[in-house]
């Protein structure tokens, strides 16, 4: 129903999944993960061949992707994001300057975007990243957080000035996961998965972990 709107495809030669979106002024930021490994191929070409800062599929079954759309559905930029194995993007947020923040989980041993690189100790691990509004690779920040087992992020929020990034999700890790003096619960509650919440603080291309805490009881499954 309704009139005056638009609907557009975002896809390439493989399977493509849009997971979240955010509004930045009149722009729409779409986040997802894609199995289209044809150098972004149809993923951007059907949207008018916009600028693609990272045009090469990184590897694995899926890469994360970010696509910027105007209020009329025209794409202005898009990019792959990932390492040599698979990434599953889950959530996106923007700050008042239009910087883009993404999170999800990765099976890659490391992720590089521009000059920023972060490495995992166990996979899957949680990735989070800050990208410039134009998706330029020159001023990006990439972070990874993981513990002893399966970790995944499902949502992200950012302070208006970009000084704090908060994520939530779920973890099977019973060690090496919580961090910081602000962690309210440092012991896994039991069962298979606990929820978690975490905060990173910083600016520009430098962010550090403030705290990460478990949020769960002894039930088998708790998902943040």
N, C-alpha and C positions, 0 to 999 in steps of 0.2 A: 504494500500500500504506500501511499504518499506520492508526491510529484517533485520534480526539480532536483532530484539527487542523481547519483551516478554509482555504478558498480564496475570494477575493473578486475581482470585477471592479474595475478602475480605468479608466474610460473615458467619453468623451463622444460627440459627434456626428461626430467625425472619427477619424483614426488616432492611436492612443496607444501609446507604447513605454516600458515600464519598463526601465531600464538598470542600476540598482544599488540596493542597500539597505544600511542600517546599523542596528544595535541601540543603543538609548539607554535603559538600564534595562529596563523592560517594554515600551517603545515600539518600533515598527518604522518607520524613516524610508525611504520609497520615493522614488526620483528617476527622472525620465525626461523625455521630451519629447512634446508633444501637438499635434495639429492641430485639436483641439476648441476652437473659438473662440466657443462659446455661453456666455460669461461663466462659465466653468467648468462650467456646466450639469450634465449627467449625471455629469461627472467627480466632482463632490462630492455631487450629489443622491442618487446611488445608494449613497453611503456615509453618508447621514444628514444631509446639508447642514451640514457642519462650518464653522467659521470659515474664511474665505478672505481673508487680508490683502490680496492683490492679485487682485481678482476679474475684472479686464478683460484679455482676451487682447491682447497688445502689438502683434502684427503678424507679417507673413511667413507662411511655411508652418507653422512650428512654434515654440512656446514651450517652455522648460523648465518642469517642474512638480515640486513637492515635496508629498507627502502623508504625514501622520502617522497611524499606525494603532496601536490598543491591542493587547494580547496576544490579544484575542478578535476582532480584525479590525474594530473600530469606529473610524471616522475622527474625529480631534479637530481637525485643521487641515489646510488645503491651500492652495497658492498657485501662481500663474503666476510665471515669472521670465523676463525678456527685454527686447528692444528692438523696433524697428519692422521688423526683418527676422527671419531664422530663427535659432533657438538649438537646439543639440544637446547635451543634458546627458549626461555619461558616468559620473561617480563622485561618491560622497557619503561623508563621514566625520563623526564627532561627537567632541567633547571631553568631559572629565569633568563639565562643567557642563551638558551637553546641547546646547550650541551646535552648529549644523549647518553643515558646510562642503561646498560643491559646486563642480564644475568641468566644463568641456566646451569647446565652441567656438561662436562667434557670427559671423553675417554682418551684424549690426547695427552702425551707426556709433557707437552708445553704448547703455549699459544703465543704467537707473535703478531702484533699489529703495529706497523710502522717500526719504531725503535723500541717499543715496549714489549717485554717478554716475561711471562710467568710460567712456572713449572709445577707439575703435580708430583706428589709422593705416592699417592694411591689413586686409582681410578675406579668409578667415576668421581671426579672432584667438581667443586663449584667454581664457575668462573663469574667474574664481574668485571665490567669495563666502562670507561668513560671515553666517548668519542666526540670530536668536534661536530658542530651542527652540519657542516658540509661533508662530514665523514672523512676529512683529510687524515692521512696516517701520520702527519708530522707531530701532532700534539695529543696522542692517545695515551691512555693508561690502562693496563691489563693487570688484574689480580686473580689469584687462585687461592681457594681455601679448601683443605681436605683433612681427613683424619685417617683412621685405620681401616675404614670400610666404605660402604656406598654412601655418597653425599650428593644432594641435589637441591637447588634453589628453585622456588616457584614464584616469588614476587619480589619487587624492588620498589623503594621510595627514596626520594632525594630531597634534601633541604633546598629551599628556594635559591640560596646563593651557591649551592653545590658543595658546601663544606662538610656535609655528612651524607653518607649513603647507608641505607638500611636494607637488609634482605631477610627473607624467611624461607623456610623449606623443611626438608626432613633428612635425617641421617641415621645410618646403621652403625656409625663409628662409636666405639666405646672408649677410645683413647685418642689423644692427639688432636682433638677437635675443638674443645672450648678454649677460650683465650681471654686475657685481660681481667683486671680486678673488678670490672663491672658485670662479669658473668655470674648470674644469680644461681644457676644450677650447673655444677661441673661434673655431675655423675649421671650417666645415661639411666633413664628411668626403667629400662627393661623392655621386654618384647622385641620385635624386629626393628621398628623405627621409632625415633623420637622426633618431634618438631624441634626447630631451633630458630633463633633470631640473632642477628649480628649487626654491628655498626662499624663502618670505616670512616675515618675523618682525614681531611687534607684539602688540597687545592691544586689547580693546574694539572701536572702530570705526576703528582706524588700523593698517594693515599696509604695509610697504615691501618691495621686492624685495631679498633678501640676495644671491642669485646664481642665475644660469641658465646651464647649460652644455650644449653638444652632447655626445652619446654615440653615435658612429657611425663607420663606416669608409667604404670606397668602393663598397659594395654599392648596388644600385639602391633597395632599400626596407629601412628599419629603423624599426620601430615600438615606441615605449615604452609 
